[in-house]
Amino acid sequence: MTGSIHLALEDGVATVTISHAARFNAMSRLMWRELRAVFEQLQVRPEVRCIVVRGEGVHFCAGGDISEYTSFRFEEASLRDFHENDVWGALSAMLSCDVPMVAHIEGNCMGAGVEIASCCDIRLASSAARFGAPIAKLGFPMAPREAALVAREVGLMTARQMLLEAAIFSAQEMLARGFISRVLEGAALATDVQATAQRIAGLAPQAARANKQVIRALSNPIVNVDEQGKSLNLTSVQLNSPFAYASSLEHREGIQAFINKRKPCF
């Protein structure tokens, strides 16, 4: 099973559900493409006044579906295609959507989950939620545009800890660092998410869309960066070939170790 993205609409509130329960809602390539299509659709539906993004069951999104990685990650061209078309295509569609978004975060919010949550305007989390991007354990870096998005939303210090030491943070820690809007216990989370979405849906929809356009303009360099990532001015990354590591030994080792359920040897 490759998972799927579900869309439901009621009273002006669209609920987008990340569904891949067997893998804690990890994102497959198909799911990235579906996510893009869903947000492109929502952007042009004037009856949609708020979007809730959530995971099915007890997790938001545990990252990428690593079981697929050996089929495309070890060649630079296919790796670039994955990040620039599948992943960034979906994230860009979310970032370009003028409808206010509320993230309903429970359980694991890792890697791709942090990226998806970073596209949302308001983030509400369970006290049991956990956040991180421990891809250093898998032997590869975060793609430049994805890293720029995450760093902007979680803050540079938190991004450094996530990416350099594979740090995992609690919901309370992410609240203190400004990434989470509110932390709630148990069933109170779903109640608050629903109330927040309804409150937004009851406000002026065109004003909300205009506000989002202004907010997006403030972060325009991330959205409009070219496919090499040059406009990010990240001097520590070889932006002319950010996916040249595709065939590297540590990249292969990190993926294979995860699949084989063993500790990687870098």
C-alpha positions in Angstrom: 0.0 0.0 0.0 1.3 3.4 -1.0 -1.1 5.5 1.2 -3.3 8.3 0.0 -4.5 11.8 0.7 -8.2 12.2 1.5 -10.3 15.4 1.2 -13.6 16.1 2.9 -15.5 19.4 2.8 -18.2 20.5 5.3 -19.6 24.0 6.1 -16.7 25.8 4.3 -14.0 23.8 6.1 -11.9 21.3 4.1 -10.2 18.5 5.9 -7.1 17.1 4.2 -6.1 13.8 5.8 -2.7 12.1 5.3 -3.5 8.4 5.3 -0.8 5.7 5.4 -1.5 4.1 8.7 0.8 1.1 8.2 3.8 3.5 8.1 2.6 6.2 10.6 1.3 8.3 7.7 4.7 8.5 6.0 4.6 10.2 2.6 4.9 8.0 -0.5 5.7 9.6 -3.9 2.0 9.1 -4.9 0.9 10.8 -1.8 3.1 13.9 -2.6 1.5 14.1 -6.0 -2.0 13.7 -4.5 -1.3 16.4 -2.0 -0.3 18.8 -4.7 -3.5 18.0 -6.7 -5.7 18.5 -3.6 -4.2 21.9 -2.8 -4.4 23.1 -6.4 -8.0 22.2 -6.3 -8.7 23.9 -3.0 -7.1 27.1 -4.2 -9.7 27.6 -6.9 -12.8 26.6 -4.8 -14.3 29.9 -3.4 -16.5 28.0 -1.0 -13.5 26.8 1.0 -12.8 29.1 3.9 -10.4 27.1 6.0 -8.3 23.9 5.6 -7.5 21.5 8.3 -4.5 19.3 7.7 -4.2 16.2 9.8 -3.0 12.6 9.8 -5.1 9.5 10.0 -5.2 8.0 13.5 -2.7 8.9 16.1 0.1 10.3 14.0 0.5 13.4 11.8 3.2 12.3 9.4 6.3 10.3 10.3 8.4 11.5 7.3 8.9 9.9 3.9 8.1 6.3 3.0 11.7 5.0 3.2 10.6 1.6 1.8 10.4 3.4 -1.6 13.8 5.1 -1.4 16.0 2.5 -3.0 14.0 2.8 -6.3 15.0 6.4 -7.0 17.3 8.0 -4.4 20.7 6.7 -5.6 20.7 8.5 -9.0 21.0 12.2 -9.1 18.4 12.8 -11.8 15.7 10.7 -10.2 16.5 12.2 -6.8 16.2 15.7 -8.2 12.9 14.8 -9.8 11.6 13.5 -6.5 12.5 16.6 -4.5 11.8 19.3 -7.2 8.7 17.8 -8.6 7.0 15.5 -6.1 7.9 17.1 -2.8 8.4 20.7 -3.7 5.5 20.5 -6.1 3.2 19.6 -3.2 4.8 22.0 -0.7 4.7 24.8 -3.2 1.0 24.2 -3.9 0.4 24.4 -0.1 2.4 27.6 0.2 0.6 29.1 -2.8 -2.8 28.4 -1.5 -4.6 31.5 -0.3 -7.0 29.6 2.1 -6.0 29.7 5.8 -4.7 26.4 7.0 -4.7 24.8 10.5 -2.4 21.9 11.3 -3.9 19.2 13.6 -0.8 17.5 14.9 -0.7 14.3 16.9 2.0 11.7 17.5 5.0 11.8 15.1 5.6 14.9 13.1 9.0 14.1 11.5 10.8 15.2 8.3 8.1 15.5 5.7 5.6 16.0 8.5 7.5 19.1 9.7 7.7 20.3 6.1 3.9 19.9 5.6 3.2 21.5 9.0 5.5 24.4 8.1 3.2 25.3 5.2 0.2 25.7 7.6 -0.7 29.1 9.2 -1.8 27.9 12.7 -0.4 24.7 14.2 -2.2 23.0 17.1 -0.6 20.0 18.7 -1.3 17.2 21.2 0.9 17.2 24.3 2.2 13.8 23.1 3.3 15.1 19.7 7.0 14.8 18.8 8.9 16.8 16.2 12.2 16.3 14.3 13.9 15.6 11.0 16.5 12.9 11.9 17.6 12.3 8.3 21.2 12.5 9.3 20.7 8.9 10.5 19.8 8.1 6.9 22.9 9.6 5.4 21.4 12.5 3.4 20.7 16.2 3.9 17.4 18.1 3.5 16.9 19.5 0.1 17.7 23.3 -0.1 14.2 24.7 -0.5 12.7 22.3 2.0 15.4 23.3 4.5 14.8 27.0 3.9 11.1 26.5 4.5 11.7 24.5 7.7 14.4 26.9 9.0 12.1 29.9 8.5 9.3 28.3 10.4 11.1 26.4 13.3 13.9 28.9 13.6 17.6 28.5 12.6 18.7 27.1 15.9 16.0 24.5 16.0 16.7 23.6 12.4 20.4 23.1 13.2 19.6 20.8 16.0 17.1 18.8 14.0 19.4 18.4 11.0 22.8 18.2 12.7 22.2 16.2 15.8 18.9 14.5 14.8 17.2 16.1 17.8 13.6 15.3 18.6 11.5 17.9 20.4 8.3 17.7 22.4 5.2 19.7 21.7 5.9 21.9 24.7 9.5 22.6 23.4 8.1 23.5 20.0 5.5 25.8 21.6 8.3 27.6 23.5 10.3 27.9 20.2 7.3 29.5 18.4 6.5 26.7 16.0 3.3 25.5 17.7 0.4 27.9 18.4 -1.2 25.8 21.2 -0.7 22.5 22.9 -3.7 20.6 24.2 -4.4 17.4 26.0 -6.4 14.4 24.6 -9.8 15.1 23.1 -9.4 18.9 23.7 -7.1 19.1 20.6 -9.8 18.0 18.2 -12.3 20.3 19.8 -10.0 23.3 19.6 -9.0 22.5 16.0 -12.7 22.4 15.0 -13.5 25.6 16.9 -10.5 27.4 15.3 -11.5 26.2 11.8 -15.1 27.3 12.3 -13.9 30.7 13.7 -11.8 31.3 10.6 -14.5 30.1 8.3 -16.9 32.6 9.8 -14.6 35.6 9.0 -14.3 37.5 5.8 -12.9 35.0 3.2 -11.5 37.5 0.7 -9.7 39.4 3.5 -8.2 36.1 4.7 -7.0 35.3 1.2 -5.6 38.8 0.8 -3.8 38.5 4.2 -2.3 35.2 3.1 -1.0 36.8 -0.2 0.7 39.6 1.8 2.2 37.1 4.3 3.4 35.0 1.3 5.0 38.0 -0.3 7.2 38.4 2.9 8.6 34.9 2.3 8.7 35.1 -1.5 12.3 34.0 -1.9 11.5 30.5 -0.7 8.6 30.1 -3.0 10.2 31.5 -6.1 13.7 30.0 -5.8 14.9 28.4 -9.0 15.4 24.6 -9.2 19.1 24.9 -8.3 18.1 26.9 -5.2 20.5 29.7 -6.2 18.4 32.6 -4.8 18.5 31.1 -1.3 22.1 32.4 -0.9 23.0 29.4 1.3 26.7 29.5 1.0 27.2 26.2 2.9 25.4 24.2 0.2 26.7 23.4 -3.3 23.5 24.8 -4.8 24.6 24.1 -8.4 24.3 20.4 -7.7 22.4 19.9 -4.4 21.5 16.3 -5.2 25.0 15.1 -6.2 25.1 13.0 -3.1 22.5 10.6 -4.6 25.0 7.8 -5.3 27.2 8.4 -2.2 28.1 5.4 0.1 26.7 7.0 3.2 23.4 7.8 1.5 23.0 4.1 0.4 24.2 2.9 3.9 21.7 5.1 5.7 18.7 3.9 3.7 19.7 0.3 3.7 20.4 0.3 7.4 16.9 1.6 8.1 15.3 -1.0 5.8 17.4 -3.8 7.4 16.5 -2.5 10.9 20.2 -2.1 11.9 22.4 0.8 13.0 24.0 2.5 10.1 27.8 2.5 9.8 28.9 5.8 8.3 
